């Protein structure tokens, strides 16, 4: 069951590298209850979770010092329970982020508690309404890992419809219990290449942020994609991928805070 929770942490100072520290904390907590699971997850080419620090602002728009909200999404049913157990066991002693210790103030797990929290089922995602248009709001910088000649990787910070849909299809295929068969997948990728285009955009901005030990370019803002194909299968796929984005994120480096996207 895909889940999204927001952890509210309180400390003396705001961490210097919150995404990097949060990534380390996640694996440290998981190692407490299952070193084997933590190692397996660390080695996985596609991670079934995302982590993103959220801005925490006061009534006048100022960032509140020492308060950090971390959004965690998990796509693997076997991962959420061990992590939650480790989190609750470690919380009384404080949670280390960098050189500072933070107190766990709240765990927000529903839309009522926080608009970026909630849960669904893979069955519900599979039955998401068909779409000819899909709008996404990219809240944190988003970038795509694309290949270059010689097998090298480059990072493309462009809101290209093919890259957005392709990234979400990759995540669906990797984590969903209802993946498309190879023939269906190839047909969808071809349709997205030929018939998916930009229908509108708002407030696009480009950034350069730290994710792990390196810096990467990325874009934020809103994008609306239009699928011209009348294929019901393709429209169904676009609906599923649109809904999936809330939990999977979009693009590369989502375990380090990039690619947080909200379907509108």
Backbone as CSV, one residue per row, in Angstrom:
resi,resn,N_x,N_y,N_z,CA_x,CA_y,CA_z,C_x,C_y,C_z
1,UNK,0.842,-1.198,0.000,0.000,0.000,0.000,0.878,1.251,0.000
2,UNK,0.862,2.055,-1.032,1.634,3.299,-1.042,1.175,4.231,0.081
3,UNK,2.148,4.764,0.816,1.834,5.623,1.946,2.722,6.857,1.925
4,UNK,2.190,7.959,2.424,2.945,9.201,2.571,2.701,9.733,3.972
5,UNK,3.778,9.986,4.706,3.668,10.551,6.048,4.571,11.774,6.135
6,UNK,4.203,12.682,7.013,5.019,13.866,7.280,5.465,13.798,8.734
7,UNK,6.779,13.810,8.940,7.361,13.772,10.276,7.727,15.195,10.682
8,UNK,7.218,15.641,11.802,7.573,16.970,12.304,8.616,16.805,13.399
9,UNK,9.796,17.366,13.153,10.924,17.268,14.075,11.240,18.646,14.636
10,UNK,11.654,18.671,15.898,11.976,19.932,16.565,13.370,19.830,17.162
11,UNK,14.199,20.838,16.892,15.551,20.881,17.424,15.966,22.301,17.731
12,UNK,17.227,22.462,18.121,17.735,23.794,18.454,18.011,24.622,17.209
13,UNK,18.480,23.980,16.163,18.855,24.674,14.940,18.241,23.977,13.736
14,UNK,18.152,24.700,12.632,17.753,24.076,11.368,18.968,23.388,10.766
15,UNK,18.846,22.143,10.294,20.007,21.426,9.756,20.528,22.078,8.486
16,UNK,21.846,22.014,8.311,22.477,22.651,7.162,22.142,21.923,5.868
17,UNK,22.144,20.584,5.906,21.857,19.771,4.718,20.712,18.812,5.044
18,UNK,19.491,19.297,5.137,18.392,18.453,5.632,18.122,17.211,4.798
19,UNK,18.173,17.318,3.468,17.873,16.150,2.637,18.931,15.066,2.813
20,UNK,20.182,15.470,2.828,21.275,14.507,2.995,21.217,13.861,4.374
21,UNK,20.988,14.664,5.411,20.917,14.120,6.763,19.704,13.208,6.927
22,UNK,18.584,13.576,6.320,17.378,12.753,6.425,17.584,11.398,5.764
23,UNK,18.286,11.392,4.639,18.593,10.135,3.953,19.422,9.229,4.859
24,UNK,20.431,9.802,5.518,21.247,9.019,6.440,20.450,8.519,7.629
25,UNK,19.561,9.355,8.151,18.727,8.950,9.283,17.813,7.794,8.900
26,UNK,17.238,7.844,7.720,16.340,6.779,7.268,17.054,5.430,7.297
27,UNK,18.259,5.363,6.729,18.977,4.088,6.687,19.496,3.689,8.064
28,UNK,19.866,4.660,8.889,20.315,4.334,10.239,19.184,3.714,11.048
29,UNK,17.988,4.270,10.923,16.840,3.716,11.642,16.495,2.322,11.144
30,UNK,16.491,2.148,9.828,16.147,0.847,9.269,17.168,-0.208,9.678
31,UNK,18.437,0.178,9.783,19.492,-0.765,10.170,19.318,-1.247,11.603
32,UNK,18.650,-0.465,12.432,18.424,-0.870,13.823,17.573,-2.124,13.916
33,UNK,16.585,-2.252,13.043,15.657,-3.381,13.129,15.945,-4.458,12.093
34,UNK,16.585,-4.089,10.979,16.861,-5.077,9.936,18.044,-4.628,9.087
35,UNK,19.267,-4.955,9.508,20.437,-4.591,8.704,20.378,-5.177,7.297
36,UNK,19.808,-6.391,7.182,19.718,-7.024,5.866,18.801,-6.234,4.940
37,UNK,17.661,-5.787,5.466,16.732,-5.002,4.661,17.353,-3.669,4.266
38,UNK,18.053,-3.038,5.200,18.700,-1.762,4.898,19.743,-1.927,3.803
39,UNK,20.530,-2.998,3.872,21.556,-3.231,2.858,20.933,-3.536,1.502
40,UNK,19.895,-4.357,1.507,19.200,-4.682,0.257,18.616,-3.427,-0.381
41,UNK,18.034,-2.574,0.442,17.437,-1.335,-0.058,18.508,-0.392,-0.585
42,UNK,19.621,-0.328,0.119,20.720,0.549,-0.301,21.251,0.145,-1.669
43,UNK,21.263,-1.151,-1.953,21.810,-1.654,-3.214,20.783,-1.666,-4.341
44,UNK,19.517,-1.456,-4.034,18.466,-1.509,-5.059,18.635,-0.375,-6.062
45,UNK,18.567,-0.671,-7.366,18.727,0.393,-8.366,17.588,1.402,-8.347
46,UNK,16.390,0.963,-7.990,15.240,1.869,-7.883,14.687,1.775,-6.465
47,UNK,14.789,2.860,-5.741,14.402,2.868,-4.332,12.881,2.993,-4.194
48,UNK,12.262,2.158,-3.350,10.803,2.219,-3.169,10.382,3.239,-2.117
49,UNK,11.103,4.343,-2.024,10.735,5.386,-1.074,11.234,6.730,-1.582
50,UNK,10.637,7.807,-1.076,11.124,9.162,-1.331,11.217,9.888,0.004
51,UNK,12.107,10.864,0.060,12.279,11.694,1.254,12.438,13.135,0.809
52,UNK,11.704,14.054,1.413,11.835,15.459,1.026,11.594,16.363,2.225
53,UNK,12.547,17.225,2.561,12.289,18.252,3.570,11.266,19.254,3.029
54,UNK,10.309,19.635,3.860,9.284,20.597,3.466,9.559,21.942,4.127
55,UNK,9.258,23.044,3.440,9.416,24.350,4.082,8.424,24.499,5.222
56,UNK,8.884,25.068,6.312,8.006,25.297,7.482,8.022,26.784,7.760
57,UNK,6.915,27.437,7.525,6.878,28.892,7.655,5.848,29.322,8.675
58,UNK,6.080,30.504,9.250,5.165,31.071,10.227,4.101,31.921,9.564
59,UNK,3.335,32.632,10.377,2.207,33.406,9.859,2.649,34.541,8.953
60,UNK,3.879,35.034,9.116,4.372,36.122,8.288,5.301,35.625,7.188
61,UNK,5.339,34.320,6.992,6.124,33.776,5.903,7.564,33.483,6.250
62,UNK,7.973,33.719,7.488,9.354,33.470,7.880,9.539,31.996,8.227
63,UNK,10.671,31.428,7.824,10.977,30.044,8.160,11.169,29.911,9.667
64,UNK,10.551,28.923,10.281,10.640,28.731,11.717,11.902,27.955,12.052
65,UNK,12.781,28.584,12.779,14.068,28.003,13.130,13.885,26.786,14.025
66,UNK,14.601,25.726,13.699,14.594,24.542,14.539,13.449,23.584,14.299
67,UNK,12.519,23.916,13.398,11.402,23.019,13.088,11.581,22.487,11.672
68,UNK,11.559,21.186,11.541,11.769,20.549,10.242,10.659,19.539,9.998
69,UNK,10.057,19.618,8.829,9.084,18.611,8.419,9.668,17.799,7.280
70,UNK,9.698,16.495,7.478,10.200,15.573,6.466,9.034,14.771,5.912
71,UNK,8.912,14.758,4.597,7.872,13.944,3.961,8.501,12.649,3.470
72,UNK,7.952,11.540,3.920,8.421,10.214,3.534,7.296,9.494,2.820
73,UNK,7.584,8.949,1.649,6.623,8.074,0.979,7.261,6.708,0.796
74,UNK,6.446,5.679,0.921,6.925,4.302,0.803,5.987,3.534,-0.117
75,UNK,6.568,2.838,-1.087,5.795,2.071,-2.062,5.790,0.578,-1.768
76,UNK,6.657,0.137,-0.855,6.826,-1.281,-0.548,6.127,-1.597,0.773
77,UNK,5.153,-2.499,0.732,4.412,-2.849,1.943,5.318,-3.395,3.039
78,UNK,6.402,-4.048,2.659,7.291,-4.647,3.643,8.270,-3.681,4.265
79,UNK,8.223,-2.422,3.885,9.186,-1.435,4.366,8.602,-0.510,5.425
80,UNK,7.321,-0.216,5.334,6.743,0.796,6.219,6.757,0.360,7.681
81,UNK,6.326,-0.861,7.959,6.247,-1.321,9.353,7.612,-1.341,10.032
82,UNK,8.681,-1.906,9.401,9.995,-1.861,10.048,10.492,-0.441,10.299
83,UNK,10.252,0.459,9.335,10.712,1.830,9.535,9.958,2.486,10.683
84,UNK,8.643,2.328,10.720,7.852,2.953,11.783,8.260,2.412,13.150
85,UNK,8.506,1.124,13.224,8.949,0.524,14.486,10.274,1.135,14.927
86,UNK,11.222,1.236,14.000,12.530,1.807,14.332,12.407,3.267,14.741
87,UNK,11.555,4.008,14.046,11.364,5.425,14.359,10.837,5.602,15.777
88,UNK,9.824,4.830,16.145,9.215,4.976,17.466,10.149,4.487,18.570
89,UNK,10.973,3.479,18.271,11.934,3.002,19.267,13.032,4.029,19.514
90,UNK,13.466,4.709,18.452,14.579,5.652,18.574,14.142,7.024,19.053
91,UNK,12.881,7.377,18.839,12.414,8.742,19.106,12.664,9.226,20.536
92,UNK,12.458,8.403,21.585,12.680,8.921,22.946,14.100,9.406,23.199
93,UNK,15.078,8.867,22.499,16.476,9.274,22.685,16.883,10.416,21.766
94,UNK,15.978,10.859,20.898,16.304,11.911,19.948,16.763,11.331,18.627
95,UNK,16.463,12.024,17.545,16.821,11.572,16.202,17.961,12.438,15.672
96,UNK,19.105,11.828,15.338,20.256,12.615,14.901,20.144,13.051,13.442
97,UNK,20.325,14.342,13.219,20.431,14.901,11.871,21.707,15.726,11.850
98,UNK,22.731,15.201,11.191,24.027,15.865,11.244,24.575,15.785,12.655
99,UNK,24.980,16.930,13.204,25.546,16.970,14.553,24.508,17.302,15.617
100,UNK,23.254,17.433,15.227,22.208,17.833,16.170,21.206,16.708,16.388
101,UNK,20.538,16.773,17.530,19.504,15.799,17.854,18.144,16.480,17.781
102,UNK,17.175,15.771,17.211,15.838,16.327,17.023,14.808,15.474,17.744
103,UNK,13.800,16.145,18.245,12.690,15.463,18.908,11.566,15.250,17.902
104,UNK,11.017,14.041,17.898,9.871,13.746,17.037,8.620,14.311,17.694
105,UNK,8.052,15.364,17.091,6.875,16.010,17.670,5.582,15.358,17.204
106,UNK,5.489,15.088,15.898,4.249,14.523,15.357,4.549,13.662,14.142
107,UNK,3.699,12.670,13.930,3.682,11.891,12.692,2.317,12.119,12.057
108,UNK,2.298,12.787,10.914,1.048,13.117,10.225,0.859,12.134,9.076
109,UNK,-0.212,11.355,9.131,-0.375,10.260,8.174,-1.634,10.354,7.325
110,UNK,-2.442,11.394,7.509,-3.685,11.524,6.743,-3.743,12.888,6.072
111,UNK,-4.610,13.001,5.054,-4.781,14.284,4.367,-5.325,15.348,5.319
112,UNK,-6.097,14.913,6.318,-6.619,15.871,7.293,-5.489,16.464,8.127
113,UNK,-4.474,15.643,8.407,-3.344,16.131,9.186,-2.394,16.990,8.383
114,UNK,-2.202,16.638,7.113,-1.315,17.400,6.226,-1.694,17.071,4.791
115,UNK,-1.767,18.067,3.917,-2.192,17.797,2.534,-1.234,16.912,1.749
116,UNK,-0.008,16.747,2.231,0.950,15.897,1.530,1.083,14.523,2.168
117,UNK,0.180,14.187,3.084,0.161,12.859,3.698,-1.050,12.092,3.178
118,UNK,-1.036,10.781,3.390,-2.170,9.960,2.976,-1.726,8.593,2.524
119,UNK,-2.684,7.753,2.208,-2.411,6.387,1.767,-3.445,5.978,0.737
120,UNK,-3.073,5.004,-0.063,-3.989,4.437,-1.041,-3.617,2.974,-1.227
121,UNK,-4.227,2.322,-2.165,-3.871,0.942,-2.492,-3.473,0.879,-3.957
122,UNK,-2.732,-0.158,-4.302,-2.364,-0.330,-5.714,-3.606,-0.576,-6.561
123,UNK,-4.612,-1.207,-5.966,-5.860,-1.425,-6.704,-6.535,-0.094,-7.043
124,UNK,-6.521,0.835,-6.080,-7.113,2.154,-6.336,-6.327,2.913,-7.399
125,UNK,-5.007,2.822,-7.350,-4.199,3.477,-8.377,-4.478,2.872,-9.751
126,UNK,-4.612,1.553,-9.786,-4.890,0.879,-11.058,-6.214,1.335,-11.646
127,UNK,-7.183,1.641,-10.786,-8.517,2.043,-11.240,-8.684,3.560,-11.314
128,UNK,-7.592,4.298,-11.273,-7.677,5.764,-11.367,-8.379,6.164,-12.664
129,UNK,-9.107,7.278,-12.665,-9.846,7.692,-13.873,-8.932,7.920,-15.073
130,UNK,-9.421,7.562,-16.240,-8.683,7.818,-17.481,-8.517,9.324,-17.674
131,UNK,-7.422,9.699,-18.326,-7.134,11.122,-18.509,-6.602,11.404,-19.902
132,UNK,-7.078,12.503,-20.472,-6.464,13.060,-21.674,-5.516,14.191,-21.308
133,UNK,-5.737,14.794,-20.134,-4.851,15.838,-19.621,-4.421,15.482,-18.205
134,UNK,-3.195,15.847,-17.864,-2.678,15.584,-16.524,-1.829,16.769,-16.096
135,UNK,-2.170,17.351,-14.946,-1.431,18.498,-14.425,-0.666,18.092,-13.176
136,UNK,0.581,18.529,-13.101,1.442,18.243,-11.957,2.006,19.554,-11.417
137,UNK,2.114,19.634,-10.100,2.839,20.739,-9.472,4.124,20.168,-8.876
138,UNK,5.246,20.627,-9.375,6.549,20.152,-8.915,7.012,21.075,-7.794
139,UNK,6.991,20.570,-6.565,7.271,21.378,-5.387,8.750,21.463,-5.064
140,UNK,9.515,20.452,-5.427,10.965,20.510,-5.248,11.627,20.291,-6.604
141,UNK,12.862,20.779,-6.768,13.527,20.670,-8.071,13.520,19.241,-8.606
142,UNK,13.217,19.132,-9.880,13.040,17.834,-10.537,14.018,17.720,-11.690
143,UNK,14.666,16.557,-11.793,15.652,16.321,-12.843,15.526,14.874,-13.296
144,UNK,15.949,14.605,-14.535,15.857,13.259,-15.093,17.246,12.748,-15.443
145,UNK,17.502,11.489,-15.106,18.750,10.840,-15.497,18.569,10.278,-16.900
146,UNK,19.338,10.780,-17.840,19.254,10.329,-19.228,20.627,9.854,-19.674
147,UNK,20.651,8.984,-20.668,21.908,8.374,-21.090,22.579,9.188,-22.184
148,UNK,23.893,9.060,-22.233,24.703,9.664,-23.279,25.468,8.550,-23.976
149,UNK,26.028,8.815,-25.154,26.838,7.799,-25.826,27.947,7.290,-24.912
150,UNK,28.189,5.992,-24.974,29.203,5.399,-24.128,28.681,4.962,-22.775
151,UNK,27.360,5.027,-22.587,26.785,4.576,-21.331,26.874,5.580,-20.200
152,UNK,27.330,6.783,-20.480,27.428,7.792,-19.433,26.043,8.348,-19.092
153,UNK,25.921,8.857,-17.867,24.656,9.433,-17.418,24.754,10.947,-17.402
154,UNK,23.721,11.586,-17.894,23.624,13.034,-17.755,22.303,13.341,-17.065
155,UNK,22.201,14.536,-16.531,21.007,14.929,-15.798,20.338,16.086,-16.527
156,UNK,19.085,15.858,-16.923,18.342,16.791,-17.763,17.251,17.473,-16.940
157,UNK,17.358,18.788,-16.691,16.387,19.493,-15.849,15.273,20.145,-16.650
158,UNK,14.730,19.421,-17.624,13.715,19.989,-18.507,12.376,19.273,-18.321
159,UNK,11.263,20.023,-18.244,9.935,19.410,-18.066,9.388,18.845,-19.367
160,UNK,10.100,17.891,-19.919,9.720,17.256,-21.181,8.623,16.221,-20.909
161,UNK,7.495,16.264,-21.616,6.412,15.299,-21.363,6.875,13.850,-21.440
162,UNK,7.726,13.549,-22.413,8.210,12.172,-22.553,9.005,11.752,-21.320
163,UNK,9.814,12.655,-20.768,10.613,12.322,-19.597,9.737,12.182,-18.354
164,UNK,8.745,13.049,-18.216,7.843,12.965,-17.060,7.074,11.645,-17.078
165,UNK,6.422,11.347,-18.203,5.636,10.113,-18.297,6.530,8.884,-18.238
166,UNK,7.698,8.960,-18.884,8.613,7.826,-18.875,9.125,7.510,-17.486
167,UNK,9.429,8.549,-16.707,9.883,8.334,-15.335,8.802,7.665,-14.496
168,UNK,7.575,8.138,-14.615,6.481,7.546,-13.845,6.193,6.114,-14.285
169,UNK,6.315,5.849,-15.580,6.116,4.481,-16.056,7.217,3.568,-15.522
170,UNK,8.451,4.064,-15.466,9.541,3.286,-14.865,9.198,2.904,-13.428
171,UNK,8.688,3.855,-12.671,8.374,3.604,-11.262,7.194,2.637,-11.129
172,UNK,6.202,2.784,-12.000,5.079,1.838,-11.981,5.574,0.422,-12.262
173,UNK,6.395,0.270,-13.259,6.896,-1.049,-13.624,7.756,-1.658,-12.520
174,UNK,8.502,-0.819,-11.815,9.413,-1.316,-10.787,8.694,-1.704,-9.499
175,UNK,7.602,-1.023,-9.157,7.020,-1.191,-7.829,5.584,-1.701,-7.805
176,UNK,4.836,-1.529,-8.877,3.434,-1.933,-8.865,3.291,-3.451,-8.974
177,UNK,2.317,-4.040,-8.278,2.027,-5.463,-8.472,1.249,-5.719,-9.758
178,UNK,0.947,-4.656,-10.503,0.215,-4.789,-11.763,1.014,-4.157,-12.911
179,UNK,2.242,-4.619,-13.147,3.037,-4.008,-14.218,2.475,-4.358,-15.591
180,UNK,2.778,-3.512,-16.558,2.427,-3.807,-17.947,3.383,-4.867,-18.481
181,UNK,2.881,-5.712,-19.395,3.786,-6.677,-20.012,4.680,-5.936,-21.006
182,UNK,5.772,-6.567,-21.456,6.725,-5.852,-22.318,6.103,-5.237,-23.563
183,UNK,5.153,-5.936,-24.177,4.516,-5.393,-25.384,3.694,-4.152,-25.051
184,UNK,2.930,-4.212,-23.960,2.119,-3.061,-23.544,3.003,-1.878,-23.169
185,UNK,4.082,-2.165,-22.453,4.989,-1.095,-22.037,5.605,-0.395,-23.240
186,UNK,6.065,-1.179,-24.211,6.667,-0.596,-25.414,5.660,0.265,-26.169
187,UNK,4.408,-0.200,-26.254,3.374,0.565,-26.952,3.086,1.881,-26.234
188,UNK,3.059,1.854,-24.904,2.815,3.080,-24.144,3.947,4.079,-24.335
189,UNK,5.169,3.597,-24.294,6.303,4.506,-24.466,6.278,5.145,-25.854
190,UNK,5.878,4.382,-26.848,5.788,4.940,-28.198,4.683,5.997,-28.271
191,UNK,3.534,5.725,-27.648,2.446,6.703,-27.647,2.841,7.974,-26.898
192,UNK,3.519,7.819,-25.767,3.958,8.992,-25.018,4.971,9.808,-25.824
193,UNK,5.786,9.119,-26.598,6.774,9.804,-27.441,6.087,10.596,-28.546
194,UNK,5.050,10.023,-29.145,4.427,10.628,-30.325,3.274,11.569,-29.991
195,UNK,2.490,11.248,-28.961,1.197,11.916,-28.772,1.046,12.685,-27.469
196,UNK,2.100,12.803,-26.680,2.014,13.539,-25.421,2.773,14.852,-25.558
197,UNK,2.114,15.966,-25.234,2.770,17.260,-25.392,2.376,18.202,-24.266
198,UNK,3.075,19.327,-24.196,2.789,20.342,-23.186,1.519,21.096,-23.569
199,UNK,0.557,21.152,-22.646,-0.672,21.911,-22.878,-0.670,23.231,-22.120
200,UNK,0.202,23.371,-21.140,0.277,24.611,-20.380,1.303,24.492,-19.271
201,UNK,1.737,25.635,-18.756,2.690,25.639,-17.649,2.552,26.952,-16.881
202,UNK,2.999,26.914,-15.622,2.955,28.101,-14.764,4.158,28.101,-13.840
203,UNK,4.713,29.286,-13.635,5.734,29.510,-12.604,6.921,28.558,-12.708
204,UNK,7.346,28.261,-13.915,8.519,27.403,-14.063,9.764,28.149,-13.597
205,UNK,10.556,27.480,-12.770,11.811,28.030,-12.272,12.870,26.942,-12.342
206,UNK,14.102,27.373,-12.489,15.201,26.417,-12.527,16.129,26.673,-11.347
207,UNK,16.652,25.581,-10.785,17.428,25.646,-9.554,18.650,24.728,-9.678
208,UNK,19.534,24.868,-8.699,20.638,23.924,-8.543,20.718,23.596,-7.058
209,UNK,20.522,22.326,-6.724,20.415,21.936,-5.323,21.315,20.743,-5.039
210,UNK,21.617,20.580,-3.754,22.417,19.436,-3.338,21.520,18.228,-3.117
211,UNK,21.930,17.093,-3.681,21.243,15.818,-3.473,22.321,14.775,-3.222
212,UNK,22.463,14.358,-1.973,23.590,13.512,-1.624,24.848,14.357,-1.504
213,UNK,25.920,13.915,-2.141,27.189,14.630,-2.058,27.412,15.591,-3.215
214,UNK,26.506,15.606,-4.184,26.689,16.418,-5.387,25.533,17.396,-5.560
215,UNK,25.727,18.331,-6.482,24.688,19.302,-6.820,24.095,18.957,-8.183
216,UNK,22.776,19.169,-8.300,22.070,18.824,-9.532,21.141,19.969,-9.921
217,UNK,20.931,20.145,-11.244,19.945,21.126,-11.695,18.546,20.540,-11.582
218,UNK,17.545,21.391,-11.549,16.170,20.904,-11.502,15.186,22.036,-11.713
219,UNK,13.952,21.689,-12.052,12.905,22.685,-12.276,11.781,22.507,-11.265
220,UNK,11.080,23.606,-10.975,9.847,23.570,-10.194,8.765,24.318,-10.973
221,UNK,7.522,24.174,-10.545,6.414,24.849,-11.212,5.321,23.868,-11.584
222,UNK,4.365,24.326,-12.373,3.239,23.492,-12.797,3.323,23.193,-14.289
223,UNK,2.967,21.954,-14.626,2.938,21.518,-16.020,1.644,20.761,-16.277
224,UNK,1.024,21.049,-17.416,-0.130,20.272,-17.872,0.246,19.548,-19.152
225,UNK,0.042,18.245,-19.157,0.335,17.414,-20.321,-0.968,17.046,-21.020
226,UNK,-0.921,16.998,-22.347,-2.098,16.626,-23.146,-1.757,15.398,-23.977
227,UNK,-2.586,14.368,-23.862,-2.429,13.157,-24.654,-3.415,13.207,-25.813
228,UNK,-2.902,13.259,-27.028,-3.755,13.363,-28.204,-4.315,12.018,-28.653
229,UNK,-3.676,10.945,-28.253,-4.154,9.622,-28.641,-5.541,9.355,-28.054
230,UNK,-6.401,8.720,-28.836,-7.725,8.326,-28.366,-7.727,6.918,-27.773
231,UNK,-6.549,6.339,-27.638,-6.440,5.004,-27.059,-6.890,5.020,-25.598
232,UNK,-7.890,4.210,-25.270,-8.362,4.140,-23.894,-7.296,3.548,-22.982
233,UNK,-6.480,2.642,-23.525,-5.402,2.058,-22.733,-4.384,3.128,-22.349
234,UNK,-4.043,3.999,-23.309,-3.081,5.061,-23.023,-3.660,6.075,-22.044
235,UNK,-4.942,6.412,-22.203,-5.581,7.349,-21.279,-5.674,6.752,-19.874
236,UNK,-5.907,5.446,-19.811,-5.917,4.776,-18.519,-4.552,4.799,-17.867
237,UNK,-3.512,4.585,-18.672,-2.150,4.616,-18.147,-1.799,6.004,-17.632
238,UNK,-2.187,7.037,-18.382,-1.889,8.396,-17.938,-2.593,8.697,-16.617
239,UNK,-3.823,8.204,-16.460,-4.533,8.396,-15.195,-3.828,7.717,-14.038
240,UNK,-3.345,6.504,-14.251,-2.632,5.783,-13.192,-1.338,6.491,-12.818
241,UNK,-0.591,6.911,-13.821,0.701,7.539,-13.559,0.520,8.898,-12.888
242,UNK,-0.524,9.610,-13.279,-0.842,10.890,-12.640,-1.091,10.682,-11.148
243,UNK,-1.876,9.677,-10.789,-2.166,9.400,-9.380,-0.937,8.880,-8.645
244,UNK,-0.130,8.077,-9.322,1.067,7.504,-8.704,2.055,8.575,-8.272
245,UNK,2.126,9.682,-9.001,3.140,10.709,-8.753,3.126,11.208,-7.315
246,UNK,1.958,11.241,-6.674,1.861,11.712,-5.292,2.743,10.889,-4.368
247,UNK,2.895,9.604,-4.666,3.646,8.702,-3.798,5.051,8.404,-4.321
248,UNK,5.224,8.378,-5.621,6.502,7.944,-6.197,7.469,9.081,-6.456
249,UNK,6.942,10.316,-6.567,7.788,11.398,-7.045,8.072,11.223,-8.522
250,UNK,8.789,12.181,-9.087,9.096,12.165,-10.517,10.588,12.406,-10.710
251,UNK,11.190,11.615,-11.591,12.576,11.850,-11.944,13.557,11.177,-11.004
252,UNK,14.786,11.706,-11.003,15.901,11.123,-10.256,16.057,11.793,-8.894
253,UNK,16.815,11.129,-8.021,17.219,11.669,-6.718,16.043,11.951,-5.782
254,UNK,14.938,11.231,-5.954,13.795,11.440,-5.061,14.077,11.019,-3.611
255,UNK,14.996,10.069,-3.328,15.317,9.802,-1.926,16.110,10.929,-1.267
256,UNK,16.551,11.907,-2.052,17.307,13.044,-1.528,16.528,14.350,-1.633
257,UNK,15.220,14.288,-1.772,14.415,15.497,-1.727,14.013,16.074,-3.059
258,UNK,14.506,15.529,-4.163,14.141,16.058,-5.468,12.865,15.378,-5.976
259,UNK,12.209,16.012,-6.951,11.097,15.380,-7.651,9.810,15.212,-6.885
260,UNK,9.590,16.017,-5.830,8.311,15.958,-5.120,7.250,16.608,-5.998
261,UNK,6.277,15.815,-6.432,5.255,16.290,-7.365,3.865,15.989,-6.819
262,UNK,2.955,16.927,-7.005,1.570,16.758,-6.568,0.670,16.748,-7.793
263,UNK,-0.110,15.693,-8.008,-1.065,15.683,-9.123,-2.247,16.594,-8.817
264,UNK,-2.612,17.430,-9.770,-3.717,18.376,-9.583,-4.925,17.964,-10.414
